[in-house]
Amino acid sequence: MTASPARLAAVFLTLAIGGCTPAVQPDASVTPKPVIRESAEVDIPVPMLGVGESFGADLRGDGHATITVTAAEVSTLSPDRVRLVVTVAILLDKAGDPITGGPENFRFLDTARAFYKAKTNTDMSGPALPSVPLTTTGQRSGGRFFFDLPATSARGGYLQLMTGNLVHAIWKI
């Protein structure tokens, strides 16, 4: 079968302008088949925990850590501001690839859907949660961090354990 020069010119022009997807219709009719996409991503539910409950985190390189929010205390800073102080304990159950854990892995989501970053300083009672490289099975880390919040935001909010934008676990406050 030989294509006419006009048809060859149209195909060439379409490929040159539109990339490799020709807009010219084929001579024979084609019935489109439904496209079924199989996602490689698995929707993993994020566990909702209470204060005092532990979360088993799978880490890179087949590592595993147990993270427990042991306390969440609210103190009044002013009539319209409160401080939520959170105490966390981390146990590296099984070493894998080195990973760093600390207050940067936590944020607070209040009832109005606003996010707050964890803070640390020396005016808390008890030691601040350090940012620690987790490398050895049995290694422990723990301490406190806080969130300064509007007075109406602390109760009913959620502490989130994060890596980047990925939420791994949530503790209801």
Stockholm file with secondary structure:
# STOCKHOLM 1.0

chainA/1-173         MTASPARLAAVFLTLAIGGCTPAVQPDASVTPKPVIRESAEVDIPVPMLGVGESFGADLRGDGHATITVTAAEVSTLSPDRVRLVVTVAILLDKAGDPITGGPENFRFLDTARAFYKAKTNTDMSGPALPSVPLTTTGQRSGGRFFFDLPATSARGGYLQLMTGNLVHAIWKI
#=GR chainA/1-173 SS CCCCHHHHHHHHHHHHHHTTCCCSCCSSCCCCCCCCCCCSCCCCCCCEEETTCEEEEEEGGGEEEEEEEEEEEEEEEETTEEEEEEEEEEEEEECCSCEEESGGGEEEECTTSCEEECBCCTTSSSCBCCCEEECSTTCEEEEEEEEEEETTTSTTCEEEEEETTEEEEEEEC
#=GC SS_cons         CCCCHHHHHHHHHHHHHHTTCCCSCCSSCCCCCCCCCCCSCCCCCCCEEETTCEEEEEEGGGEEEEEEEEEEEEEEEETTEEEEEEEEEEEEEECCSCEEESGGGEEEECTTSCEEECBCCTTSSSCBCCCEEECSTTCEEEEEEEEEEETTTSTTCEEEEEETTEEEEEEEC
//
